[in-house]
């Protein structure tokens, strides 16, 4: 009788895709450890529970790593490159998630922190890991553009999802720019022990310093702009677009292949535009929770444009659909 227990499932997963399983295990273990830390460690860092950021990072980077490795399974004829990229993703996810946990255990911040040689090395390592993931996502876009993936709607969901993700990761690098307050307080001495005379370089928020009032769970600032909002929306647009592409392969039947692809393009364009609007909002120092009239008009216009384009596709599909000759959905 064939073994179907947990060990057999792990062996099958390892045989099918070792890097994906490794990423899942690493991210899962660090997430569990961070959740335990949340339960037993009362300390706070920049106004939030010390282990909140490690928990978010482990889950988010684990999800992205698994998704990226899965996307690479669609690439054919580049086995060595795909294998190297997949295992590199495992390393990058491990560096990001473990770096945040390491800092939490030490009771300090993981990013922007150059107060000591150890803190600076950790921040630089995490920044490098995220940069490598950005470059890998760009390579994946190029590889997937050359691949014939069926159905077309799913193919474009994969490609556009990665494009939006890369754009959102570029937004993340706005966080590592020194703020006016940090530059004003910099130590001008040539022998300063800090990089550029600044113990901290970069911030999540625009306007007030990090550590102010924030939203539950995400800790997005409620008193100033926050680069993390656009970054979060853009990164996880990848999963949203993939899910949309998969759902469109199931129906409705009146949608032809071109209609399905058009819907994916509309969604991809909407996600990219939303990431842009949220970046613009953060740049103006405006809280995500309190959009002004200008931001509200931009968001409303975007919603109306996406809704109108979607309705147009469905109306055209309905007008051209022939139920008698309709076959399986494309």
C-alpha positions as CSV (number, residue, x, y, z in Angstrom):
1,X,0.0,0.0,0.0
2,X,1.4,3.4,-1.0
3,X,2.4,5.6,1.9
4,X,0.2,8.8,1.9
5,X,1.2,10.3,5.2
6,X,3.0,13.6,5.9
7,X,6.4,12.2,5.2
8,X,5.3,10.9,1.8
9,X,3.8,14.3,0.9
10,X,7.0,16.0,1.9
11,X,9.0,13.6,-0.3
12,X,6.7,14.2,-3.2
13,X,6.9,18.0,-2.8
14,X,10.7,17.8,-2.6
15,X,10.9,15.7,-5.7
16,X,8.5,18.0,-7.6
17,X,10.1,21.3,-6.6
18,X,12.8,21.4,-3.9
19,X,13.3,25.2,-3.8
20,X,9.5,25.8,-3.4
21,X,9.3,23.4,-0.5
22,X,12.5,24.9,1.1
23,X,11.0,28.4,0.9
24,X,7.7,27.2,2.4
25,X,9.5,25.5,5.3
26,X,11.8,28.4,6.0
27,X,9.1,31.1,5.8
28,X,6.7,28.9,7.8
29,X,9.2,28.2,10.6
30,X,10.1,31.9,10.9
31,X,6.5,32.9,10.9
32,X,5.7,30.5,13.7
33,X,8.7,31.7,15.7
34,X,7.6,35.3,15.2
35,X,4.0,34.5,16.3
36,X,5.4,32.8,19.5
37,X,7.5,36.0,20.0
38,X,4.3,38.1,19.7
39,X,2.7,36.0,22.4
40,X,5.5,36.0,24.9
41,X,7.6,39.1,24.3
42,X,5.9,42.4,25.5
43,X,8.6,44.7,24.0
44,X,7.8,47.3,21.4
45,X,10.0,48.7,18.6
46,X,9.0,51.9,16.8
47,X,5.6,51.8,18.4
48,X,4.6,48.3,17.4
49,X,5.1,44.8,19.0
50,X,8.7,43.7,18.5
51,X,7.8,40.6,16.6
52,X,5.0,42.1,14.4
53,X,7.4,43.0,11.6
54,X,9.2,39.6,11.5
55,X,5.8,37.9,11.3
56,X,4.7,40.1,8.4
57,X,8.1,39.7,6.6
58,X,8.3,36.0,6.9
59,X,4.7,35.5,5.6
60,X,5.0,38.1,2.8
61,X,8.4,37.2,1.5
62,X,7.6,33.5,1.8
63,X,4.5,34.0,-0.3
64,X,6.4,36.0,-2.9
65,X,9.3,33.5,-3.0
66,X,6.9,30.5,-3.5
67,X,5.0,32.4,-6.2
68,X,8.2,33.4,-8.0
69,X,9.6,29.9,-8.0
70,X,6.2,28.6,-9.2
71,X,6.3,31.1,-12.1
72,X,9.7,29.8,-13.1
73,X,8.2,26.4,-13.7
74,X,6.6,27.8,-16.8
75,X,10.0,28.6,-18.3
76,X,11.4,25.9,-20.7
77,X,14.8,25.4,-22.1
78,X,16.7,27.3,-19.3
79,X,16.9,24.6,-16.6
80,X,20.2,25.7,-15.1
81,X,19.2,29.3,-15.0
82,X,15.8,28.4,-13.4
83,X,17.5,26.2,-10.8
84,X,20.0,28.9,-9.9
85,X,17.2,31.6,-9.7
86,X,15.0,29.3,-7.6
87,X,17.7,28.5,-5.0
88,X,18.7,32.2,-5.0
89,X,15.2,33.1,-4.1
90,X,15.3,30.7,-1.1
91,X,18.5,32.4,0.1
92,X,17.0,35.9,-0.3
93,X,13.8,35.0,1.5
94,X,15.8,33.5,4.3
95,X,18.0,36.6,4.6
96,X,15.0,39.0,4.7
97,X,12.9,37.0,7.1
98,X,15.7,36.0,9.5
99,X,17.2,39.5,9.4
100,X,13.9,41.0,10.7
101,X,13.7,38.3,13.4
102,X,17.3,38.8,14.4
103,X,16.8,42.5,14.9
104,X,13.6,41.8,16.9
105,X,15.4,39.5,19.2
106,X,18.1,42.2,19.7
107,X,15.4,44.7,20.4
108,X,16.2,47.0,17.6
109,X,15.1,47.9,14.0
110,X,16.1,45.8,11.0
111,X,16.1,48.5,8.3
112,X,17.7,51.9,8.1
113,X,19.8,51.1,11.2
114,X,23.5,51.9,10.9
115,X,24.1,52.6,14.6
116,X,26.6,49.6,14.9
117,X,28.6,47.6,12.5
118,X,26.3,44.6,13.0
119,X,23.2,46.6,12.5
120,X,24.6,48.2,9.3
121,X,25.7,44.8,7.9
122,X,22.2,43.4,8.6
123,X,20.5,46.3,6.9
124,X,22.8,46.1,3.9
125,X,22.3,42.3,3.7
126,X,18.5,42.7,3.7
127,X,18.7,45.5,1.1
128,X,20.9,43.4,-1.1
129,X,18.5,40.4,-0.9
130,X,15.5,42.5,-1.9
131,X,17.5,44.0,-4.8
132,X,18.4,40.5,-6.0
133,X,14.7,39.6,-5.9
134,X,13.9,42.6,-8.0
135,X,16.5,41.6,-10.6
136,X,15.2,38.1,-10.6
137,X,11.6,39.2,-11.2
138,X,12.8,41.3,-14.2
139,X,14.6,38.3,-15.6
140,X,11.4,36.2,-15.1
141,X,9.4,38.8,-17.0
142,X,11.8,38.5,-20.0
143,X,11.8,34.7,-19.8
144,X,8.0,34.5,-19.6
145,X,7.5,37.0,-22.5
146,X,9.4,34.5,-24.7
147,X,7.4,31.5,-23.5
148,X,4.1,30.3,-25.0
149,X,1.9,29.7,-21.9
150,X,-1.6,28.6,-22.3
151,X,-4.2,29.9,-22.0
152,X,-3.2,33.5,-23.0
153,X,-5.1,35.1,-20.1
154,X,-3.0,33.2,-17.5
155,X,0.2,33.9,-19.5
156,X,-0.5,37.7,-19.3
157,X,-1.5,37.4,-15.7
158,X,1.9,36.0,-14.8
159,X,3.8,38.6,-16.9
160,X,1.8,41.7,-15.8
161,X,1.8,40.5,-12.2
162,X,5.6,40.5,-12.2
163,X,5.7,43.9,-13.9
164,X,3.6,45.5,-11.2
165,X,5.6,43.7,-8.5
166,X,8.9,45.1,-9.9
167,X,7.3,48.6,-10.0
168,X,6.3,48.2,-6.3
169,X,9.8,47.0,-5.4
170,X,11.3,50.1,-6.9
171,X,8.9,52.1,-4.7
172,X,10.5,50.3,-1.7
173,X,13.8,52.0,-2.5
174,X,12.3,55.4,-1.8
175,X,12.3,54.3,1.8
176,X,16.1,54.0,2.0
177,X,16.7,57.7,1.1
178,X,17.7,59.8,4.0
179,X,15.0,62.2,5.3
180,X,15.5,65.9,5.7
181,X,15.5,65.5,9.5
182,X,18.2,62.8,9.3
183,X,20.3,65.0,7.1
184,X,19.9,68.0,9.4
185,X,20.9,66.0,12.4
186,X,23.9,64.3,10.7
187,X,27.3,64.4,12.4
188,X,29.5,66.5,10.1
189,X,32.8,65.2,11.5
190,X,35.0,63.3,9.0
191,X,35.6,60.7,11.7
192,X,31.9,60.1,12.5
193,X,31.3,56.4,13.3
194,X,28.1,56.5,11.2
195,X,27.6,56.2,7.5
196,X,27.3,59.7,6.2
197,X,27.2,60.9,9.8
198,X,23.7,59.4,10.2
199,X,22.9,56.5,12.5
200,X,19.6,56.0,10.7
201,X,19.2,56.4,6.9
202,X,15.7,56.1,5.5
203,X,12.2,55.7,6.8
204,X,8.8,54.1,6.1
205,X,6.9,57.3,6.7
206,X,6.9,60.7,5.0
207,X,6.6,63.7,7.3
208,X,6.5,62.4,10.9
209,X,9.2,60.0,12.1
210,X,8.7,56.3,12.2
211,X,7.0,55.0,15.3
212,X,3.9,57.2,15.3
213,X,0.3,56.0,15.3
214,X,-0.4,53.3,12.7
215,X,-3.0,50.9,11.4
216,X,-3.6,47.6,13.2
217,X,-1.5,44.6,11.9
218,X,0.2,46.5,9.0
219,X,1.3,49.5,11.1
220,X,0.8,51.8,8.1
221,X,1.0,55.4,9.4
222,X,-2.2,57.2,10.1
223,X,-0.5,60.6,10.6
224,X,1.7,60.9,7.6
225,X,2.6,59.4,4.2
226,X,3.7,55.8,4.1
227,X,5.7,54.2,1.3
228,X,4.7,50.7,2.5
229,X,1.1,51.1,1.3
230,X,2.0,51.3,-2.4
231,X,4.7,48.6,-1.9
232,X,2.3,46.2,-0.3
233,X,-0.4,46.7,-2.9
234,X,2.0,46.3,-5.8
235,X,3.8,43.2,-4.5
236,X,0.6,41.3,-3.7
237,X,-1.0,42.4,-7.0
238,X,1.0,39.4,-8.3
239,X,-1.1,36.9,-6.4
240,X,-4.3,38.8,-7.3
241,X,-3.6,38.8,-11.0
242,X,-2.6,35.1,-11.0
243,X,-5.8,34.2,-9.2
244,X,-7.8,36.3,-11.7
245,X,-6.0,34.5,-14.6
246,X,-6.8,31.1,-13.1
247,X,-10.4,32.0,-12.5
248,X,-10.9,33.3,-16.0
249,X,-9.8,29.9,-17.3
250,X,-13.0,28.4,-15.7
251,X,-15.6,30.8,-17.1
252,X,-18.0,32.4,-17.8
253,X,-18.3,30.6,-21.2
254,X,-19.3,33.6,-23.1
255,X,-15.9,35.1,-22.7
256,X,-13.5,34.2,-25.5
257,X,-9.7,34.1,-25.2
258,X,-9.4,37.7,-26.3
259,X,-12.0,38.9,-23.8
260,X,-10.2,37.0,-21.0
261,X,-6.9,38.5,-21.9
262,X,-8.4,42.0,-22.1
263,X,-9.8,41.6,-18.6
264,X,-6.3,40.6,-17.3
265,X,-4.8,43.7,-19.0
266,X,-7.4,45.9,-17.5
267,X,-6.7,44.4,-14.0
268,X,-3.0,44.7,-14.5
269,X,-3.2,48.3,-15.6
270,X,-5.5,49.1,-12.7
271,X,-3.1,47.5,-10.2
272,X,-0.1,49.5,-11.7
273,X,-2.1,52.7,-11.7
274,X,-3.3,52.1,-8.1
275,X,0.4,51.6,-7.0
276,X,1.3,54.8,-8.7
277,X,-1.5,56.8,-7.0
278,X,-0.6,55.4,-3.6
279,X,3.0,56.3,-4.2
280,X,2.0,59.8,-5.1
281,X,-0.1,60.1,-2.0
282,X,2.7,58.9,0.2
283,X,5.1,61.3,-1.4
284,X,2.8,64.2,-0.4
285,X,3.0,63.1,3.2
286,X,-0.7,62.1,3.2
287,X,-1.9,59.2,5.4
288,X,-3.5,56.4,3.5
289,X,-6.5,56.6,5.8
290,X,-7.1,60.3,5.1
291,X,-7.1,61.0,1.4
292,X,-7.7,64.6,0.4
293,X,-10.0,65.7,-2.4
294,X,-7.3,65.4,-5.1
295,X,-6.4,61.8,-4.1
296,X,-10.0,60.9,-3.8
297,X,-10.7,62.1,-7.3
298,X,-7.7,60.2,-8.6
299,X,-8.9,57.0,-6.9
300,X,-12.5,57.5,-8.1
301,X,-11.4,58.2,-11.7
302,X,-9.3,55.0,-11.6
303,X,-12.2,52.9,-10.3
304,X,-14.6,54.3,-12.9
305,X,-12.1,53.7,-15.7
306,X,-11.5,50.1,-14.7
307,X,-15.3,49.5,-14.2
308,X,-16.1,51.0,-17.6
309,X,-13.4,49.0,-19.4
310,X,-14.5,45.8,-17.7
311,X,-18.2,46.5,-18.6
312,X,-17.2,47.2,-22.2
313,X,-15.5,43.8,-22.5
314,X,-18.5,42.0,-21.0
315,X,-20.9,43.8,-23.3
316,X,-18.8,43.0,-26.4
317,X,-18.6,39.3,-25.3
318,X,-22.3,39.1,-24.8
319,X,-23.0,40.8,-28.2
320,X,-20.7,38.4,-30.0
321,X,-21.4,35.2,-28.1
322,X,-22.9,32.3,-30.0
323,X,-24.2,29.8,-27.4
324,X,-24.9,27.1,-30.0
325,X,-21.3,27.2,-31.4
326,X,-19.7,27.8,-28.0
327,X,-17.1,25.2,-27.0
328,X,-15.0,25.0,-24.0
329,X,-13.7,28.3,-22.6
330,X,-10.4,29.4,-24.1
